[in-house]
Amino acid sequence: MSRRFKVGVQLHPQHCTVDDLRAAWVRADEMGVDSIWTWDHFFPLYGPADGDHFEGTTLLAAMAVTTRQAMIGLMVGCNSYRNPELMADIHRTIDHLSGGRAYFGIGSGWFERDYTEYGYEFGTARGRLDRLADGLPRIRARLDALTPSPVGKLPLLIGGSGEKVTLKLVAQYADAWNSFGPPEVWAAKNAVLDRWCADLGRNPNDIERTVCVSHEDIERIDAFVEAGATHLILMLGEPFDFADVEALLAAADS
């Protein structure tokens, strides 16, 4: 029986140990989720600001060799932290390590502390979007030039919901799109993406529609699916309680 929607889990790499994270992604893989993700930040996003935290691309490489069936990715990689060519090479390598199970998640970035403490220029939201727009064709070009090429499809997922720039970039370049709820907000952004696809001559069915959900969203899963979401990704922090993952899997398989 095929699932009504794909089920993913995003494991937050903060306030925990690497052993905790490894156990969580192995468990998620064994449970049969469709995708496993982590984020691309350098400091915790909630809880104690100077608590334990780990870097995302390194974790993704470890995830690639200790999982067996789920797709894996960053939700999402920050375009500002590594140049586009390097990001392409990193993801191509992770795709090989995973046997072709990698997503290439990318976004313009937003967390100012990451920028200031690691020496990147924060600038303005529009400036970061402009750099993303510049980086996306460079990513595509580098992926085409790399030897060997990716093993799998390495779908490019763009995260964000800005209607004038980000969703246009999704329509131009992405194989998948991610944003957040509630369902009414996500549905409105999804409709804007469809309009950009029409304007640019892109088949909207070629773009996978994903949404990050939290514990509070579990009772509204059907509303997300009715709005057009095909891949629901549960955001999960330490202590990595998998009860909501089980509920999502049950709903997807019902």
C-alpha positions as CSV (number, residue, x, y, z in Angstrom):
1,M,0.0,0.0,0.0
2,S,1.4,3.4,-1.0
3,R,1.5,6.2,1.5
4,R,-0.9,9.2,1.3
5,F,2.2,11.4,1.9
6,K,5.9,11.1,2.6
7,V,7.0,11.3,6.2
8,G,10.3,13.0,7.2
9,V,11.9,14.0,10.5
10,Q,14.3,16.9,11.1
11,L,16.7,16.2,14.0
12,H,17.8,19.4,15.8
13,P,21.6,19.1,16.4
14,Q,21.5,21.0,19.7
15,H,21.5,20.2,23.5
16,C,22.5,16.6,22.8
17,T,25.4,14.4,22.0
18,V,26.5,13.0,18.7
19,D,25.6,9.6,20.1
20,D,22.1,10.9,20.8
21,L,21.8,12.1,17.2
22,R,23.2,8.9,15.7
23,A,20.8,6.8,17.7
24,A,17.9,9.0,16.6
25,W,18.6,8.9,12.9
26,V,19.2,5.1,12.9
27,R,15.9,4.7,14.7
28,A,14.1,6.9,12.3
29,D,15.6,5.0,9.4
30,E,14.6,1.7,10.9
31,M,11.0,3.0,11.5
32,G,10.7,3.5,7.7
33,V,10.5,7.3,7.4
34,D,11.0,8.6,3.9
35,S,13.5,11.3,4.8
36,I,15.8,12.4,7.7
37,W,17.2,16.0,8.0
38,T,19.2,18.2,10.2
39,W,19.7,22.0,10.1
40,D,22.7,24.2,9.0
41,H,23.4,26.5,12.0
42,F,26.3,27.0,14.3
43,F,24.5,27.7,17.6
44,P,21.3,26.6,19.2
45,L,18.1,28.2,18.0
46,Y,16.2,27.7,21.2
47,G,17.0,26.8,24.8
48,P,20.4,27.8,26.3
49,A,22.1,30.0,23.7
50,D,25.5,28.5,24.4
51,G,24.5,24.9,24.8
52,D,25.9,21.9,22.9
53,H,25.6,22.2,19.1
54,F,27.1,20.4,16.0
55,E,27.7,21.3,12.4
56,G,25.3,20.1,9.8
57,T,27.2,19.0,6.7
58,T,29.5,16.9,8.8
59,L,26.5,15.2,10.5
60,L,25.0,14.6,7.1
61,A,28.0,12.7,6.0
62,A,27.9,10.5,9.1
63,M,24.2,10.0,8.5
64,A,24.8,9.0,4.9
65,V,26.9,6.0,6.0
66,T,24.8,4.9,9.0
67,T,21.4,4.9,7.4
68,R,20.1,2.5,4.8
69,Q,16.9,3.6,3.1
70,A,15.7,7.2,4.0
71,M,16.6,10.2,1.9
72,I,18.8,12.7,3.9
73,G,19.4,16.4,3.7
74,L,19.9,19.8,5.3
75,M,16.7,21.7,6.1
76,V,18.2,23.9,4.8
77,G,21.8,24.6,3.9
78,C,22.7,28.3,4.1
79,N,24.0,29.7,0.8
80,S,26.1,32.3,2.7
81,Y,28.3,29.8,4.7
82,R,30.1,28.1,1.8
83,N,30.5,29.2,-1.7
84,P,28.1,27.5,-4.2
85,E,30.8,25.4,-5.9
86,L,31.9,24.0,-2.5
87,M,28.2,23.3,-1.5
88,A,27.8,21.4,-4.8
89,D,30.9,19.3,-4.1
90,I,29.9,18.6,-0.5
91,H,26.5,17.4,-1.5
92,R,27.8,15.4,-4.5
93,T,30.1,13.6,-2.1
94,I,27.4,13.0,0.5
95,D,25.2,11.6,-2.3
96,H,27.9,9.1,-3.1
97,L,28.4,8.2,0.6
98,S,24.6,7.5,0.9
99,G,24.3,5.5,-2.3
100,G,22.2,8.2,-4.0
101,R,19.9,9.2,-1.2
102,A,20.7,12.9,-0.7
103,Y,18.7,16.0,-1.1
104,F,20.4,19.3,-1.8
105,G,18.7,21.7,0.6
106,I,19.5,25.4,0.2
107,G,18.2,28.8,1.4
108,S,19.3,32.4,1.8
109,G,20.1,32.3,5.5
110,W,18.6,34.3,8.4
111,F,20.3,33.6,11.8
112,E,22.4,36.7,12.5
113,R,24.5,35.1,15.2
114,D,25.9,32.5,12.8
115,Y,27.1,35.3,10.5
116,T,28.6,37.6,13.1
117,E,30.5,35.0,15.2
118,Y,31.8,33.1,12.1
119,G,32.8,36.2,10.2
120,Y,30.2,36.3,7.4
121,E,28.6,39.5,6.2
122,F,25.0,39.5,7.4
123,G,23.8,42.4,5.3
124,T,20.1,42.6,4.4
125,A,17.5,40.0,3.6
126,R,17.3,41.2,0.0
127,G,21.1,41.1,-0.3
128,R,21.1,37.5,1.0
129,L,18.4,36.6,-1.5
130,D,20.4,38.2,-4.3
131,R,23.4,36.0,-3.4
132,L,21.1,32.9,-3.5
133,A,19.9,33.9,-6.9
134,D,23.5,34.2,-8.0
135,G,24.5,30.9,-6.4
136,L,21.8,28.7,-7.8
137,P,23.0,28.6,-11.4
138,R,26.5,28.2,-10.2
139,I,25.4,25.1,-8.1
140,R,23.8,23.6,-11.2
141,A,26.9,24.3,-13.3
142,R,29.3,22.8,-10.8
143,L,27.1,19.7,-10.4
144,D,27.3,19.2,-14.1
145,A,31.1,19.6,-14.1
146,L,32.0,17.4,-11.2
147,T,33.6,14.0,-11.8
148,P,32.1,11.7,-10.9
149,S,28.6,13.1,-11.0
150,P,26.0,12.4,-8.3
151,V,24.8,8.8,-8.0
152,G,21.2,9.7,-7.4
153,K,18.9,12.5,-8.6
154,L,20.2,14.8,-5.8
155,P,17.0,16.9,-5.9
156,L,17.5,20.6,-5.2
157,L,15.2,21.8,-2.4
158,I,14.8,25.5,-1.7
159,G,13.4,26.6,1.6
160,G,11.5,29.9,2.1
161,S,8.2,31.6,1.5
162,G,9.0,35.1,0.1
163,E,6.5,35.6,-2.7
164,K,8.4,38.0,-4.9
165,V,11.9,36.4,-5.0
166,T,12.1,33.1,-3.2
167,L,9.1,31.4,-4.7
168,K,10.2,32.6,-8.1
169,L,13.6,31.0,-7.6
170,V,11.8,27.8,-6.6
171,A,9.9,27.8,-9.8
172,Q,13.1,28.5,-11.8
173,Y,15.5,26.0,-10.2
174,A,14.0,23.7,-7.5
175,D,13.0,20.1,-7.6
176,A,11.4,20.5,-4.1
177,W,10.1,23.4,-1.9
178,N,9.8,23.7,1.9
179,S,8.0,26.1,4.1
180,F,6.0,26.1,7.3
181,G,2.3,26.2,8.5
182,P,-0.3,26.7,9.6
183,P,-2.1,25.0,6.7
184,E,-3.8,28.2,5.6
185,V,-0.6,30.1,5.3
186,W,1.2,27.2,3.6
187,A,-1.7,26.8,1.1
188,A,-1.5,30.5,0.2
189,K,2.2,30.3,-0.5
190,N,1.7,27.1,-2.4
191,A,-0.7,28.9,-4.7
192,V,1.8,31.7,-5.3
193,L,4.4,29.1,-6.3
194,D,1.9,27.6,-8.8
195,R,1.4,31.1,-10.3
196,W,5.1,31.5,-10.7
197,C,5.3,28.1,-12.4
198,A,2.6,29.2,-14.8
199,D,4.4,32.5,-15.5
200,L,7.7,30.8,-16.1
201,G,6.4,27.8,-18.1
202,R,7.3,25.3,-15.4
203,N,5.2,22.2,-14.7
204,P,4.1,22.6,-11.1
205,N,4.0,18.9,-10.7
206,D,7.7,18.7,-11.1
207,I,8.2,20.4,-7.7
208,E,7.8,18.3,-4.6
209,R,5.8,20.2,-1.9
210,T,7.2,19.7,1.6
211,V,6.2,21.3,4.9
212,C,7.9,21.3,8.3
213,V,5.5,20.5,11.1
214,S,5.6,20.4,14.9
215,H,3.8,18.5,17.6
216,E,1.1,21.2,17.6
217,D,0.4,20.4,13.9
218,I,-0.2,16.7,14.3
219,E,-4.0,17.1,14.5
220,R,-4.0,19.2,11.3
221,I,-2.2,16.8,9.1
222,D,-5.2,16.3,6.8
223,A,-5.4,20.0,6.3
224,F,-1.8,20.2,5.0
225,V,-2.4,17.3,2.7
226,E,-5.6,18.8,1.4
227,A,-3.7,22.1,0.8
228,G,-1.2,20.2,-1.5
229,A,1.6,19.1,0.8
230,T,3.0,15.7,-0.3
231,H,5.9,15.4,2.2
232,L,5.5,16.3,5.9
233,I,8.6,16.7,7.9
234,L,8.4,16.6,11.7
235,M,10.8,18.9,13.6
236,L,12.2,17.0,16.5
237,G,14.6,18.2,19.3
238,E,16.2,16.4,22.2
239,P,15.2,14.1,23.8
240,F,13.9,12.8,20.4
241,D,10.6,11.4,21.4
242,F,9.3,9.4,18.4
243,A,5.6,9.2,19.4
244,D,4.7,11.9,16.9
245,V,6.7,10.2,14.2
246,E,4.8,7.0,14.8
247,A,1.5,9.0,14.5
248,L,2.6,10.6,11.2
249,L,3.6,7.2,9.8
250,A,0.2,5.8,10.9
251,A,-1.6,8.7,9.2
252,A,0.4,8.3,6.0
253,D,-0.3,4.6,5.8
254,S,-4.0,4.8,6.7
